[in-house]
Each structure stands twice: as structure tokens, then as C-alpha cells.
Amino acid sequence: MSVPSSPDRRSRRLTELRAGLSVLTSAAADLGVGGHTDVRVLPDGRLWLDELDMAVSAADVYQAARGLVAAQLDAIAQVTGRPVEDHALAWLVTLQTNEVMVGLDDAAAADGTMDHDVIDDAA
């Protein structure tokens, strides 16, 4: 990965890295690691990250999350010795399957035919 050359690009990259840090620590907190921090939506649509005491745009958060996923895919590919494509496609299939399951749950709930106990037991 190349280092941005202009001060504006470096500043933007630093903001993205800080947003990525917030995304990662928040996800870890959701899984029981560390503490939860506040993230608020400001009137102008940016997100206020309490732990970093800064506001970021949705684009900053998206780029940060994209960078985290890319780094994870690359690390998995290096560890397994298999191409990134294999892992990316597997994740996509998993996400698409989950999307279908949510759609089925929504359809069943709308029809009133959903049996939560059966679905919860199956999970």
C-alpha cells in the first residue's frame, strides 16, 4: 500500500485510519472485548466518535471498514496459501445466504407463520 503524498491525502488517510480504529474497537466491544463507546449522528450527517473526540463522514467510515476487510482477506490468504478470491467468494456466499434467511424470516413474520422457537433452536 502506498503512502499518500500530499498533506490533504495524508490527513484524509489518518482520518480513515482513526475511523477504522473506532469500527474495530466497537466491533470488539460488541463481542465482549473492551467497553462500548458512543457514536452519534451529527446534524450535518457526520458521525461523532466519542473515543476519538472527532467527527467523521460516512465515506471515512466506509473506507475504513473496506480497508479492515481487505487487510483481513489478505491476512487469511497469506496464512492459508490460497488466493484472496477463494475467501472473498466464501464470505459473499455466506452473506448472501444470511440475506436469504433474513428475507425468509421477514416473509414468515409478515404471514404470521414464523415459529421463533424452531428457528432459535436450529441456530
Buried (B, 14 or more C-beta within 10 A) or exposed (E): EEEEEEEEEEEBBEBBBBBBBBBEBBEEBEEEEEEEEEBEEEEEEBBBBEBBEBBBBEEBBEBBBEBBEEEEBEEBBEEEEEEEEEBBEEBEEEEEEEEEEEEEEEEBEEEEEBEEEEEEEEE
